[in-house]
Amino acid sequence: MTATFTFGDRLAASPVYQKFRDHPFFAAVDTADLTKEQAALLIEQWWYPLHYFPTFLARCVAVLPDIAAKSAITRILNQEAGGGRVDLAHEVIYVESMVKCGFDRDRVTGTTPYPETAALVEGYRRASEKHEDALGFIFATETTDLLMVSSIGKAIERTTGVSDNDWVAIHVEQEPDHVEEANHALMADFSAEQEDAVIAAADEMWRLWIAFFDRLALESGVGATTQAP
């Protein structure tokens, strides 16, 4: 019998995706003796893709060709931007929750991004120019976001003792909706060429995140077994 693979199955089976999930940084956050300064490096660099993500989503809504995909992504954007309440916007919750944990506000939002961080944000910008690329980046982000967010949560808890970070909590609450809407956006009829383009875009996003965590590992010493490019 020939197995039938869904679009999501093909994306999940990507070797680049598996390499991303197996990045040594994630395992090291669970086991290494972390310092608060090491956690700060992650928090400060994470600010840049977090801050750009609503802009990326808005640009995606503009470039997506069908109303079903626009509607699905708009729901994600609405939650990211606070649903009409700026105090519930994810980036606002992020900064305030990190300050409560003892991290410096100016450093959280004002530290110079590493070149790999800047390249990641630029990758999101480029992806929002074409709908196949946009969908690939959206799906890849939403299916891996909790892995990355949980690593930040673990780093915070292990270095500050705070286990109820508000930003981590809102991700745990809302991420199932985001994954569902990302899947809805992929339900359109694609040609084989378009499907390949979406998968190629997802792989590119995972490569950019791998480089991001390679550099963090190099700078922080957390999981530093991968050589940064």
C-alpha angles and dihedrals in degrees: 000000000000114000117232115219123203123220089257091051091055092050093047091049093057112127088217090056091051091050090052093050090049094051108140092229092073095052092044092056086062097048113020124096096252127199126208090246091057090051090048091058090058094044093049096049093043089061093075101059089037092053093047097045098086089051089050091051093048090051089049092054088054094050101040109101103212131061094228092061091042090052093048094050092043089061090056091046091049091056094044091052095047102258093267095322114097091200088064094050109120095235091052092049089047095056096042093047092050092050089052088054090056102261119138114258095214092050093047092058103020108047114118110257119240114245088253090054091050090048090052092053091046089052090057090049093051092046091058091064096072126039098226091051091045092053092047092053093044094051094043092049097048095046093053103031097095092054090056095040092049089054090055090047092051092047090051094047094046094048103035105021091237109136100168103062109170095219093052090047095054090050092052089050099046105030095085087058090050093051090048093051092046088055091048089054089056094054094088119109108266130188116234089257093052092048090052089050092053091050092048089052092050089051090051091053092051090049090054091050091048089055089047092055092041088060093045090051090050095048098040101033089230108137090346098171095107119080114233114232 
